[in-house]
Amino acid sequence: MSALSWLNTEAFTLFGQHIMWSDMIGNTIGLIALALGWRRSVLTWPAQLLSGVILVGAYASAHLSGGVGKQLLVIGVAAWGWHQWTRGRRQAQDGSIAVRFASWKERGWLAAGAVLGTLAVGGLFTAYPSLSWSPWADAYIFVGTLVAMVAQARGLVEFWFAWLLVDLVGVPLAFSSGLAFSGLVYVIYFALVVWGAYDWWQRSRQSAAPALEGAAA
């Protein structure tokens, strides 16, 4: 049995839900990656990359093309975010990643990208039903994940709120797709998102202080 075949086998059954190894391992690593993001650790990116590689198999087995595409984006954006954070890791006074709130222009671009992207991807999935059995929810999560990761790579506090909006749709879709462990992890994500948003908000105030004194941003 190949590693890929083994990852897509059942690990155990919990409350009538069949838990696959790929779903469990990939999402556990993803949860660790989110916690590392809250700590502003550069290790969040290789963890997200590894999680994406494993979850490609999980979503493929559930016939969710949007989920597969989302994980492929996770892999690509994780590599880019890793580079961005490594390059800017000493922007804050304590040598860690500097975080800030997005400008209104940046928020506009993120919101416009989310709306237009969802319409485009949802339209594609609707035109080709074989790509996804839940085209609009799948497209929403696909594009929302990309928006969240781009915001994270840029050190924007709004990335946490983007993840929250993704989770609101991701939880019921995961359970209804047979990816029960993903659904359970999304619930834990919610707590980490609230905690992480507060921490980054506090950090953004600290990062802004040197700029008021004339230091380079």
Rosetta blueprint (number, residue, H / E / L):
1 M L
2 S L
3 A H
4 L H
5 S H
6 W H
7 L H
8 N L
9 T L
10 E E
11 A E
12 F E
13 T E
14 L E
15 F L
16 G L
17 Q E
18 H E
19 I E
20 M E
21 W H
22 S H
23 D H
24 M H
25 I H
26 G H
27 N H
28 T H
29 I H
30 G H
31 L H
32 I H
33 A H
34 L H
35 A H
36 L H
37 G H
38 W H
39 R L
40 R L
41 S L
42 V L
43 L L
44 T H
45 W H
46 P H
47 A H
48 Q H
49 L H
50 L H
51 S H
52 G H
53 V H
54 I H
55 L H
56 V H
57 G H
58 A H
59 Y H
60 A H
61 S H
62 A L
63 H L
64 L E
65 S H
66 G H
67 G H
68 V H
69 G H
70 K H
71 Q H
72 L H
73 L H
74 V H
75 I H
76 G H
77 V H
78 A H
79 A H
80 W H
81 G H
82 W H
83 H H
84 Q H
85 W H
86 T H
87 R H
88 G L
89 R L
90 R L
91 Q L
92 A L
93 Q L
94 D L
95 G L
96 S L
97 I L
98 A L
99 V L
100 R E
101 F L
102 A L
103 S L
104 W H
105 K H
106 E H
107 R H
108 G H
109 W H
110 L H
111 A H
112 A H
113 G H
114 A H
115 V H
116 L H
117 G H
118 T H
119 L H
120 A H
121 V H
122 G H
123 G H
124 L H
125 F H
126 T H
127 A H
128 Y L
129 P H
130 S H
131 L H
132 S E
133 W L
134 S L
135 P H
136 W H
137 A H
138 D H
139 A H
140 Y H
141 I H
142 F H
143 V H
144 G H
145 T H
146 L H
147 V H
148 A H
149 M H
150 V H
151 A H
152 Q H
153 A H
154 R L
155 G L
156 L E
157 V L
158 E H
159 F H
160 W H
161 F H
162 A H
163 W H
164 L H
165 L H
166 V H
167 D H
168 L H
169 V H
170 G H
171 V H
172 P H
173 L H
174 A H
175 F H
176 S H
177 S L
178 G L
179 L L
180 A H
181 F H
182 S H
183 G H
184 L H
185 V H
186 Y H
187 V H
188 I H
189 Y H
190 F H
191 A H
192 L H
193 V H
194 V H
195 W H
196 G H
197 A H
198 Y H
199 D H
200 W H
201 W H
202 Q H
203 R H
204 S H
205 R H
206 Q H
207 S H
208 A H
209 A H
210 P H
211 A H
212 L H
213 E L
214 G L
215 A L
216 A L
217 A L
